[in-house]
Every structure is written in C-alpha cells, then in structure tokens.
Amino acid sequence: MAEESQPVNAENTGNAEASQIVEAGKVSRWLTENGFEHEALERDHVGVEIIKVDPDFLIPLSTALYAYGFNYLQCQGGYDVGPGEDLVSFYHLIKLSDNADRPEEVRVKVFLPRENPKVPSVYWIWKTADWQERESFDMYGIVYEGHPNLKRLLMPEDWVGYPLRKDYISPDFYELQDAY
C-alpha cells in the first residue's frame, strides 16, 4: 500500500520553509480511513508521529485512539509558540501491549488561540490527565472544559497571569497574605 502524504503548513510547525510534504504515518492513515479529521505534522527527532487536531475534534479522535489501543497517556502538557502566537496543548500517547518489543507512540497537538484558549478535557478518557491539565491551566491559562477540578495547582489561587507564557511579565513582588 502506498503511503499517503499531506502538506504541512510552515506557520503551524515553526519551520521557515514555505511548505513541505509529510509522509502520513500508520496512525494518521488509520484515522483517515476511519473518517477522523486531522493533519499529519512532521515527526519529532526520535520519529514519533505527530497529529494536529482542532479542539472540536479532540474528544472523538482521542476516543478513537483509545479504542485503537492507545491506553496510556504518558504526558499531557502545554507550550507557548511565541508572544502573540498560539498556545499548544499536547498529548503523548502510548499503546501498551504484551506482545510488542517497543510500544507504539503518537503525539496529538491542539493549537489554541491565545485570547481564548479552550479545549475539552481528556480526563474522562485518561484519568492521568487530571493534574497534568491543571498544571497546563495554571502555567499557560489553557481552559480544559469538562475537567472535574480545574483550579490552580502550583501558583496561589489569587495569582494574576500565567508564568510560562512567553509574554508574561513577572511582578516586582508578591505579597503573601495569611502566611502565618
């Protein structure tokens, strides 16, 4: 079977070249065959397949990946592409099985507008997303809709701003109230 290729938009990957062709991997081909909208991005430095999905399709795609065997959410996190640019929520999934020499891996990325970064929570699919989504919320301000307890995890509840955003300005001081 011939491998499908999908164009990659340079502005979505941070690549300086205008555009390039990315070879669709095994997971991307399976998702395409089953009607799940997504975009295949360039693989990472160790060859892990990366899939871009719109926030509206994250839950159906995640549910399909879980049914396909990706039963372990190894890592969920966020990052800031740059000041004034998108925020990204990513999910590193692993397919654990007894008969595989090496587990299959895939990374799902959701690019979100900086002004209103909202994405559905995958907590109801992978419970390990609980504190990981809370940390991404706390550090980047990404709102995980449907999360059962979305509140600050590392910063005080009254902290203003999101410290890991690249346009964050640190306050000169922070007054501790009720410290004793």
C-alpha positions as CSV (number, residue, x, y, z in Angstrom):
1,M,0.0,0.0,0.0
2,A,1.4,3.4,-1.0
3,E,1.9,5.9,1.9
4,E,-0.3,9.0,1.8
5,S,1.3,12.4,2.1
6,Q,-0.3,15.5,3.5
7,P,1.0,19.1,3.1
8,V,2.3,20.8,6.2
9,N,1.8,24.5,6.7
10,A,5.1,26.1,7.8
11,E,3.4,28.6,10.1
12,N,1.9,25.7,12.1
13,T,5.2,24.0,12.7
14,G,7.5,26.9,13.1
15,N,9.5,25.8,10.0
16,A,11.0,28.6,7.9
17,E,10.4,26.8,4.6
18,A,7.2,27.7,2.7
19,S,5.7,24.2,2.8
20,Q,6.7,20.6,2.7
21,I,5.2,17.1,2.2
22,V,4.9,15.0,5.3
23,E,4.5,11.2,5.0
24,A,1.4,10.1,6.8
25,G,2.3,7.5,9.5
26,K,0.4,4.4,10.5
27,V,-1.9,6.2,13.0
28,S,-2.7,9.0,10.7
29,R,-3.6,6.6,7.9
30,W,-5.9,4.7,10.3
31,L,-7.6,7.9,11.4
32,T,-8.1,9.0,7.7
33,E,-9.5,5.6,6.8
34,N,-12.0,5.9,9.7
35,G,-13.1,9.5,8.9
36,F,-11.3,11.4,11.6
37,E,-10.3,15.0,10.6
38,H,-6.7,15.8,11.5
39,E,-3.4,16.9,9.9
40,A,-0.1,14.9,10.0
41,L,2.8,17.0,11.1
42,E,6.5,16.3,10.7
43,R,7.7,13.5,13.1
44,D,9.8,14.6,16.1
45,H,13.5,14.0,16.5
46,V,13.1,10.4,17.6
47,G,10.5,9.5,14.9
48,V,7.3,9.8,17.0
49,E,4.3,10.6,14.7
50,I,2.6,13.9,15.5
51,I,-1.0,14.6,14.7
52,K,-2.7,18.0,14.7
53,V,-6.4,18.2,15.5
54,D,-8.9,21.0,16.0
55,P,-10.3,21.4,19.5
56,D,-13.7,20.4,18.4
57,F,-12.5,17.0,17.2
58,L,-10.1,16.2,20.2
59,I,-12.6,14.1,22.1
60,P,-13.8,11.9,19.1
61,L,-10.2,11.5,17.9
62,S,-9.0,10.7,21.4
63,T,-11.8,8.2,22.0
64,A,-10.9,6.5,18.7
65,L,-7.2,6.4,19.6
66,Y,-8.1,4.8,23.0
67,A,-10.2,2.2,21.2
68,Y,-7.3,1.7,18.7
69,G,-5.1,0.7,21.7
70,F,-3.5,3.9,22.9
71,N,-4.4,3.1,26.5
72,Y,-1.8,5.2,28.3
73,L,-1.4,8.9,28.4
74,Q,2.3,9.3,29.2
75,C,2.3,13.1,29.2
76,Q,0.0,16.0,28.7
77,G,1.4,19.5,28.6
78,G,1.3,22.8,27.0
79,Y,3.6,25.3,25.5
80,D,3.6,28.8,24.0
81,V,4.6,29.1,20.4
82,G,5.7,32.7,20.9
83,P,4.4,36.2,22.0
84,G,1.1,36.9,20.2
85,E,1.0,33.4,18.7
86,D,-0.9,30.2,19.6
87,L,-0.7,28.1,22.7
88,V,-0.5,24.4,22.2
89,S,-1.9,21.6,24.3
90,F,-0.2,18.2,23.6
91,Y,-0.9,14.6,24.5
92,H,1.8,11.9,24.3
93,L,0.0,8.5,23.9
94,I,1.4,5.0,24.1
95,K,-0.1,1.7,23.0
96,L,0.9,-0.8,25.7
97,S,0.7,-4.5,24.8
98,D,2.2,-7.7,25.9
99,N,3.5,-8.8,22.5
100,A,5.3,-5.7,21.4
101,D,9.1,-5.2,21.6
102,R,8.6,-1.5,21.6
103,P,5.4,0.3,22.4
104,E,3.8,2.4,19.7
105,E,3.7,6.1,20.3
106,V,1.8,9.1,18.9
107,R,1.6,12.7,19.9
108,V,-1.6,14.8,19.5
109,K,-1.3,18.6,19.3
110,V,-4.1,21.1,19.6
111,F,-3.3,24.7,18.6
112,L,-5.4,27.2,20.5
113,P,-5.9,31.0,20.1
114,R,-4.0,33.0,22.8
115,E,-7.0,35.2,23.6
116,N,-9.4,32.3,24.5
117,P,-7.5,29.0,24.8
118,K,-10.3,26.4,25.4
119,V,-10.1,22.7,24.7
120,P,-12.2,19.7,26.0
121,S,-10.6,17.8,28.9
122,V,-9.5,14.2,28.1
123,Y,-9.8,13.4,31.8
124,W,-12.8,11.2,31.1
125,I,-10.7,9.1,28.7
126,W,-7.3,9.0,30.6
127,K,-7.6,9.8,34.3
128,T,-3.8,10.6,34.3
129,A,-4.8,13.9,32.6
130,D,-6.1,15.2,35.9
131,W,-3.1,17.0,37.4
132,Q,-1.4,17.4,34.1
133,E,-4.3,19.5,32.7
134,R,-4.4,21.5,35.9
135,E,-0.7,22.3,35.5
136,S,-1.2,23.5,31.9
137,F,-4.1,25.6,33.0
138,D,-2.0,27.1,35.9
139,M,1.1,27.9,33.8
140,Y,-0.5,28.8,30.4
141,G,-4.1,29.6,31.0
142,I,-5.5,26.8,28.8
143,V,-9.0,26.1,29.9
144,Y,-9.9,22.3,29.9
145,E,-13.6,22.3,29.6
146,G,-15.3,19.5,31.5
147,H,-12.4,18.9,33.8
148,P,-13.8,18.0,37.3
149,N,-11.5,20.2,39.4
150,L,-9.8,22.8,37.2
151,K,-8.0,25.2,39.5
152,R,-4.5,26.4,40.2
153,L,-2.1,23.7,41.1
154,L,1.3,25.4,41.6
155,M,0.5,29.1,41.9
156,P,-1.6,30.7,44.6
157,E,-5.3,31.0,43.7
158,D,-5.1,34.8,43.5
159,W,-2.1,34.9,41.2
160,V,-2.6,37.1,38.2
161,G,-1.3,35.8,34.8
162,Y,0.3,32.6,33.6
163,P,4.0,32.4,34.3
164,L,5.1,30.2,31.4
165,R,3.6,32.3,28.7
166,K,6.4,34.0,26.7
167,D,4.7,37.4,27.0
168,Y,4.3,37.1,30.8
169,I,5.7,40.0,32.9
170,S,6.8,39.0,36.3
171,P,5.5,41.2,39.1
172,D,8.1,43.1,41.1
173,F,6.8,41.5,44.3
174,Y,4.2,39.1,45.5
175,E,2.6,39.8,48.9
176,L,2.0,36.7,51.0
177,Q,-1.3,37.1,52.9
178,D,-2.1,35.0,55.9
179,A,1.4,33.5,55.8
180,Y,1.3,32.6,59.5
